[in-house]
Amino acid sequence: MAPRLGVVFPHDDLGADPDAVRRFATAAQELGFDHLLLYDHVLGADRPSDWEGEWWQASIEDPFQEVFVLGSHLAALTTGMEIATCVLVLPQRQTALVAKQAAALTILNGGRFRLGVGSGWNPLESEALGVTFDRTRGRRLDEQVQVLRALWTEPSVTFDGSFHQLNGVGIRPLPDRPIPVWFGAKSDVALRRLARVGDGWFAPSFTEPEEAELMILRLRQMLLDAGRAPDSIGWEYRIPYAGGPDAWRRRFDRWVELGATHVSLNALGAGLDADAHIRALETFAATLGISSS
């Protein structure tokens, strides 16, 4: 089966221009793309002079729309396109509020929503939101997924956990089905969590097929160890804009061979304006034979 094709929303170039947001979303729909991926940061931060970790698309200069507001707006602008977060930093957010927001979005756009989640990596953002950035955030994420699924499926939820206490509470209206929960994951700990409870995987951005193939083999074994079939989850790769159509085609063909169920174009950081982003969509659609019919 051919993978579903999407595009990463280029928040860095379009975030402050509502007309550009509209034109980009409607162009993606008219060209036949299946989904839009939304990246998440509530806060950007000044880069500390002693920072040694990753610092890409998370500085105070990078514009990010709030994902549930943006997702709702994009859902209203389009018909038939899925919205997905890639990924929401779940441990720094209130679980019940995320459950309510995600349920509202999926109900109002006809079930076309995937909730991609991750544990986060930026301590400055987490601490500014009132959440301690420590080694418990992985366990918190595990428990959050349990609570989300309970709130999406049960009219009244009682839950006594390490991080959550719910006593006969619920959200209305409930979605017609549990919302798919996908994970951004690359460490063995995160991949094992995905294998236990995830519906899908966002492969690390800019990963080459050779590196990903080893990760995929590990993930499939972890799924077996968790009592699940190796093909029981979806997974998505984001093709980087750099390299152009020939590189896109090569990467796409290889990822299809590896079993990707979803593939998206990622032009973040390419320095394109709105018109250039739309032209990139057109070229990507033509290169991969996407049809709007």
VEXVEXDREN-425409 format. One record per residue (C-alpha): residue number from 1; residue in three letters; x, y, z. Coordinates in pm, whole numbers, padded with zeros to 5 digits. Example, Ala and Ser with C-alpha at 12.3 -4.5 7.8 and 13.67 -1.06 7.14 Angstrom:
# VEXVEXDREN-425409
    i   aa      px      py      pz
    1  ALA   01230  -00450   00780
    2  SER   01367  -00106   00714
# end
This chain:
# VEXVEXDREN-425409
    i   aa      px      py      pz
    1  MET   00000   00000   00000
    2  ALA   00133   00344  -00091
    3  PRO   00214   00566   00208
    4  ARG  -00001   00864   00296
    5  LEU   00171   01188   00196
    6  GLY   00188   01503   00402
    7  VAL   00383   01818   00471
    8  VAL   00533   01981   00777
    9  PHE   00369   02316   00846
   10  PRO   00648   02577   00805
   11  HIS   00578   02774   01120
   12  ASP   00913   02952   01102
   13  ASP   00814   03127   00777
   14  LEU   00433   03152   00793
   15  GLY   00350   03184   01162
   16  ALA   00274   03559   01174
   17  ASP   00091   03589   00840
   18  PRO  -00269   03457   00847
   19  ASP  -00308   03494   00470
   20  ALA   00007   03288   00410
   21  VAL  -00124   03021   00650
   22  ARG  -00450   03006   00455
   23  ARG  -00283   02992   00114
   24  PHE  -00039   02721   00223
   25  ALA  -00310   02500   00377
   26  THR  -00549   02531   00084
   27  ALA  -00266   02468  -00165
   28  ALA  -00172   02149   00018
   29  GLN  -00532   02032   00002
   30  GLU  -00577   02120  -00363
   31  LEU  -00256   01935  -00452
   32  GLY  -00384   01618  -00286
   33  PHE  -00176   01595   00030
   34  ASP  -00324   01376   00301
   35  HIS  -00208   01554   00616
   36  LEU  -00033   01848   00782
   37  LEU   00223   01802   01061
   38  LEU   00245   02070   01332
   39  TYR   00556   02113   01546
   40  ASP   00518   02229   01906
   41  HIS   00687   02472   02139
   42  VAL   00495   02691   02380
   43  LEU   00802   02902   02451
   44  GLY   01126   02982   02277
   45  ALA   01432   03060   02487
   46  ASP   01759   03246   02467
   47  ARG   02037   02999   02406
   48  PRO   02255   02975   02718
   49  SER   02627   03026   02656
   50  ASP   02704   02687   02812
   51  TRP   02433   02495   02625
   52  GLU   02568   02165   02492
   53  GLY   02253   01998   02360
   54  GLU   02040   02026   02052
   55  TRP   01913   02377   01976
   56  TRP   01723   02364   01650
   57  GLN   01395   02545   01596
   58  ALA   01356   02629   01964
   59  SER   01519   02967   02013
   60  ILE   01337   03280   02116
   61  GLU   01350   03393   01751
   62  ASP   01146   03101   01613
   63  PRO   00770   03164   01579
   64  PHE   00539   02881   01684
   65  GLN   00161   02900   01678
   66  GLU  -00009   02713   01962
   67  VAL  -00077   02373   01809
   68  PHE  -00440   02319   01910
   69  VAL  -00543   02669   01803
   70  LEU  -00351   02632   01477
   71  GLY  -00482   02279   01421
   72  SER  -00840   02392   01467
   73  HIS  -00787   02681   01227
   74  LEU  -00628   02454   00964
   75  ALA  -00906   02198   01005
   76  ALA  -01161   02471   00934
   77  LEU  -00969   02580   00624
   78  THR  -00950   02231   00476
   79  THR  -01170   01929   00415
   80  GLY  -01041   01575   00424
   81  MET  -00688   01657   00543
   82  GLU  -00563   01509   00868
   83  ILE  -00393   01724   01131
   84  ALA  -00113   01577   01343
   85  THR   00118   01710   01613
   86  CYS   00480   01613   01556
   87  VAL   00532   01620   01844
   88  LEU   00346   01777   02136
   89  VAL   00572   01800   02443
   90  LEU   00323   01621   02665
   91  PRO   00493   01612   03010
   92  GLN   00493   01993   03031
   93  ARG   00117   02012   02973
   94  GLN  -00186   01933   03188
   95  THR  -00310   01590   03082
   96  ALA  -00683   01649   03124
   97  LEU  -00663   01975   02929
   98  VAL  -00480   01800   02643
   99  ALA  -00747   01530   02646
  100  LYS  -01020   01795   02617
  101  GLN  -00839   01992   02344
  102  ALA  -00758   01684   02138
  103  ALA  -01113   01550   02171
  104  ALA  -01261   01883   02061
  105  LEU  -01031   01902   01759
  106  THR  -01095   01546   01645
  107  ILE  -01473   01585   01686
  108  LEU  -01491   01914   01499
  109  ASN  -01281   01794   01205
  110  GLY  -01444   01455   01166
  111  GLY  -01182   01236   01334
  112  ARG  -00891   01364   01124
  113  PHE  -00640   01407   01405
  114  ARG  -00332   01222   01530
  115  LEU  -00174   01320   01859
  116  GLY   00202   01287   01830
  117  VAL   00377   01317   02166
  118  GLY   00727   01323   02309
  119  SER   00901   01383   02640
  120  GLY   01079   01704   02537
  121  TRP   01439   01809   02570
  122  ASN   01440   02181   02661
  123  PRO   01457   02238   03038
  124  LEU   01411   02616   03004
  125  GLU   01071   02575   02839
  126  SER   00953   02310   03083
  127  GLU   01057   02504   03393
  128  ALA   00894   02824   03266
  129  LEU   00567   02629   03236
  130  GLY   00593   02525   03600
  131  VAL   00700   02165   03539
  132  THR   01025   02026   03677
  133  PHE   01248   01893   03401
  134  ASP   01383   01573   03551
  135  ARG   01418   01201   03484
  136  THR   01058   01130   03586
  137  ARG   00917   01286   03267
  138  GLY   00932   00952   03084
  139  ARG   00725   00783   03354
  140  ARG   00493   01083   03357
  141  LEU   00448   01047   02981
  142  ASP   00359   00678   03020
  143  GLU   00093   00763   03275
  144  GLN  -00037   01056   03072
  145  VAL  -00114   00827   02779
  146  GLN  -00314   00600   03009
  147  VAL  -00513   00895   03141
  148  LEU  -00573   01040   02794
  149  ARG  -00713   00712   02665
  150  ALA  -00934   00670   02969
  151  LEU  -01075   01022   02931
  152  TRP  -01140   00965   02558
  153  THR  -01331   00640   02612
  154  GLU  -01498   00648   02955
  155  PRO  -01772   00890   03065
  156  SER  -01644   00885   03424
  157  VAL  -01278   00822   03509
  158  THR  -01126   00731   03843
  159  PHE  -00749   00697   03834
  160  ASP  -00492   00676   04112
  161  GLY  -00142   00707   03973
  162  SER   00197   00847   04060
  163  PHE   00128   01178   03885
  164  HIS  -00250   01188   03840
  165  GLN  -00547   01153   04073
  166  LEU  -00888   01156   03906
  167  ASN  -01202   01094   04106
  168  GLY  -01512   01038   03894
  169  VAL  -01446   01301   03628
  170  GLY  -01482   01304   03251
  171  ILE  -01496   01511   02936
  172  ARG  -01794   01569   02712
  173  PRO  -01840   01527   02426
  174  LEU  -01633   01214   02382
  175  PRO  -01469   01137   02048
  176  ASP  -01621   00851   01850
  177  ARG  -01298   00652   01885
  178  PRO  -00970   00674   02078
  179  ILE  -00740   00929   01919
  180  PRO  -00425   00769   01771
  181  VAL  -00121   00843   01987
  182  TRP   00208   00850   01798
  183  PHE   00552   00895   01951
  184  GLY   00863   01079   01849
  185  ALA   01133   00840   01964
  186  LYS   01494   00744   01896
  187  SER   01644   00621   02226
  188  ASP   01590   00259   02329
  189  VAL   01384   00372   02629
  190  ALA   01155   00579   02409
  191  LEU   01128   00306   02145
  192  ARG   01030   00053   02412
  193  ARG   00759   00290   02534
  194  LEU   00634   00323   02177
  195  ALA   00636  -00055   02134
  196  ARG   00428  -00100   02448
  197  VAL   00161   00164   02400
  198  GLY   00205   00359   02075
  199  ASP  -00011   00364   01765
  200  GLY   00264   00505   01546
  201  TRP   00619   00638   01524
  202  PHE   00768   00959   01391
  203  ALA   01114   00855   01277
  204  PRO   01379   01111   01380
  205  SER   01397   01403   01140
  206  PHE   01682   01399   00887
  207  THR   01768   01036   00967
  208  GLU   01920   00859   00667
  209  PRO   01763   00526   00564
  210  GLU   02071   00324   00665
  211  GLU   02061   00457   01021
  212  ALA   01684   00423   01043
  213  GLU   01691   00064   00919
  214  LEU   01876  -00044   01233
  215  MET   01630   00150   01447
  216  ILE   01338  -00012   01266
  217  LEU   01479  -00359   01327
  218  ARG   01513  -00280   01698
  219  LEU   01160  -00141   01710
  220  ARG   01012  -00446   01540
  221  GLN   01182  -00674   01790
  222  MET   01053  -00458   02075
  223  LEU   00701  -00488   01936
  224  LEU   00736  -00866   01934
  225  ASP   00868  -00857   02290
  226  ALA   00561  -00652   02387
  227  GLY   00331  -00913   02233
  228  ARG   00245  -00703   01928
  229  ALA   00284  -00769   01558
  230  PRO   00579  -00587   01395
  231  ASP   00343  -00422   01147
  232  SER   00082  -00323   01407
  233  ILE   00183   00044   01416
  234  GLY   00223   00313   01153
  235  TRP   00537   00516   01107
  236  GLU   00627   00836   00932
  237  TYR   00941   00983   00779
  238  ARG   00994   01350   00696
  239  ILE   01194   01405   00377
  240  PRO   01422   01711   00411
  241  TYR   01381   01985   00150
  242  ALA   01756   02003   00086
  243  GLY   01871   01804  -00216
  244  GLY   01572   01871  -00437
  245  PRO   01350   01637  -00640
  246  ASP   01612   01370  -00721
  247  ALA   01700   01330  -00353
  248  TRP   01331   01335  -00257
  249  ARG   01257   01053  -00498
  250  ARG   01549   00840  -00380
  251  ARG   01462   00887  -00016
  252  PHE   01093   00824  -00079
  253  ASP   01159   00497  -00266
  254  ARG   01390   00372   00007
  255  TRP   01149   00460   00287
  256  VAL   00869   00281   00105
  257  GLU   01095  -00026   00087
  258  LEU   01149   00002   00463
  259  GLY   00772   00006   00521
  260  ALA   00682   00368   00594
  261  THR   00306   00421   00614
  262  HIS   00336   00803   00599
  263  VAL   00591   01033   00432
  264  SER   00604   01413   00454
  265  LEU   00804   01699   00305
  266  ASN   00992   01904   00563
  267  ALA   01103   02250   00445
  268  LEU   01159   02395   00791
  269  GLY   01470   02607   00805
  270  ALA   01497   02635   00425
  271  GLY   01441   03012   00431
  272  LEU   01144   03008   00190
  273  ASP   00867   03264   00173
  274  ALA   00502   03161   00137
  275  ASP   00509   03150  -00242
  276  ALA   00828   02943  -00244
  277  HIS   00678   02700   00008
  278  ILE   00377   02652  -00219
  279  ARG   00604   02597  -00520
  280  ALA   00793   02337  -00314
  281  LEU   00462   02160  -00247
  282  GLU   00385   02163  -00618
  283  THR   00725   02018  -00708
  284  PHE   00704   01754  -00435
  285  ALA   00356   01653  -00552
  286  ALA   00473   01627  -00913
  287  THR   00786   01434  -00818
  288  LEU   00593   01172  -00623
  289  GLY   00290   01165  -00850
  290  ILE   00040   01296  -00596
  291  SER  -00303   01341  -00751
  292  SER  -00575   01575  -00630
  293  SER  -00847   01373  -00800
# end
